[in-house]
Amino acid sequence: MKVSKRDISLLIMLVGILLLVLSYFMVFTPYQEKAEEVKRENESLKIQAEALETLSARRAIFVEESANTQEAIQEKIYRFPVDMKEEDMILYMRDIEENTPTYVNSISMPPFVGIELTPQTEQDQLASVPDIAGIVANYRFVNDGRIPDVYSMLLSYSSNQTVYTTTYSGLKSIVRGLSADDDRKSVEQITMSYDDSTGNLQVNMTLNHFILSGSGKEYSAPTTISSHGLSSIFGSMEVDDYEVY
């Protein structure tokens, strides 16, 4: 079969077109897709770099705030005893009797009841930052033990009912002492009546005591009281008008 020069020229043109099409699909298209991927990665890296630069500029502030927060947490945890028993309450009221003109008539201490608390959550500032280079993952926060695990703690309270007799200044001393006490307490309710014959106050007070279990603190048992005969372990009423408790 004889092939003319015209046919050869057409054949060469077709081969050239075919090579051009193959080059487009096999070389240019993958290169274009790779270029688009690199462009997207560059944009993500730019966002990540800007976020990390912002955080790095505020690093000193974060470190100081973290230290202050840890100190504040420890101070608040310190204010809550890990446990409280009947003898603790008895000695607490006995101390009030010895330091104020107060006579305790009765004390009741119901069992402690747990309080459901939802720990505060902070927004993750890096949650929306693309982590192309893995830098964010490498520097994720890991608790080294310095920050207390609040999820393992349980806050409980007991509404203690106390009836006592005291003077007006004695009542002020008791309330002042409650607010200054190292252990957290709160007066839920207080009612009082005035005794014309003695000039004293008959007080019925609901006092909430709080304990925090799981904080790592250890319970320290109070010094026991030794009583003999019929003498009252709460002491006796003093007529002196104390101002400080």
WOMOFEN-V476389 format. One line per field, one symbol per residue. phi: phi as a letter, one per 30 degrees, with the letter a starting at -180 (. if undefined). psi: psi as a letter, one per 30 degrees, with the letter a starting at -180 (. if undefined). A space follows every 10 residues. Layout:
BEGIN
phi = ???
psi = ???
END
This chain:
BEGIN
phi = .ccddddddd dddddddddd dddddccdde dddddddddd dddddddddd dddddddced dddddddddd dddddddddc ddabcedddd ddddddddcb dbbddabbbd ddcdcdbced ccdddcdcdd cddiddddcd dbdcjdcddd dccbcbbbdd cbcbcacddd dddddddddc ddddbbddab bbbccddcic ccccbccdcb bbdidjdcdc ddddccbbic dddcibdccd cdcbb
psi = kkkleeeeee eeeeeeeeee eeeeffeeee eeeeeeeeee eeeeeeeeee eeeeeefgee eeeeeeeeee eeeeeeeffj lflklefeee eeeeeeeffl ikkkelkkjl lkkkkkkjkk kkkjfgegkk iefgeeefgl kkkgffkkjf fglkkllkjk kkklklleee eeeeeeeeff kekklkjekk kllkjeffgl kjkjkjkkkk ljlgfflkkj klklkjkkbg kkfgalkkfk jkfk.
END
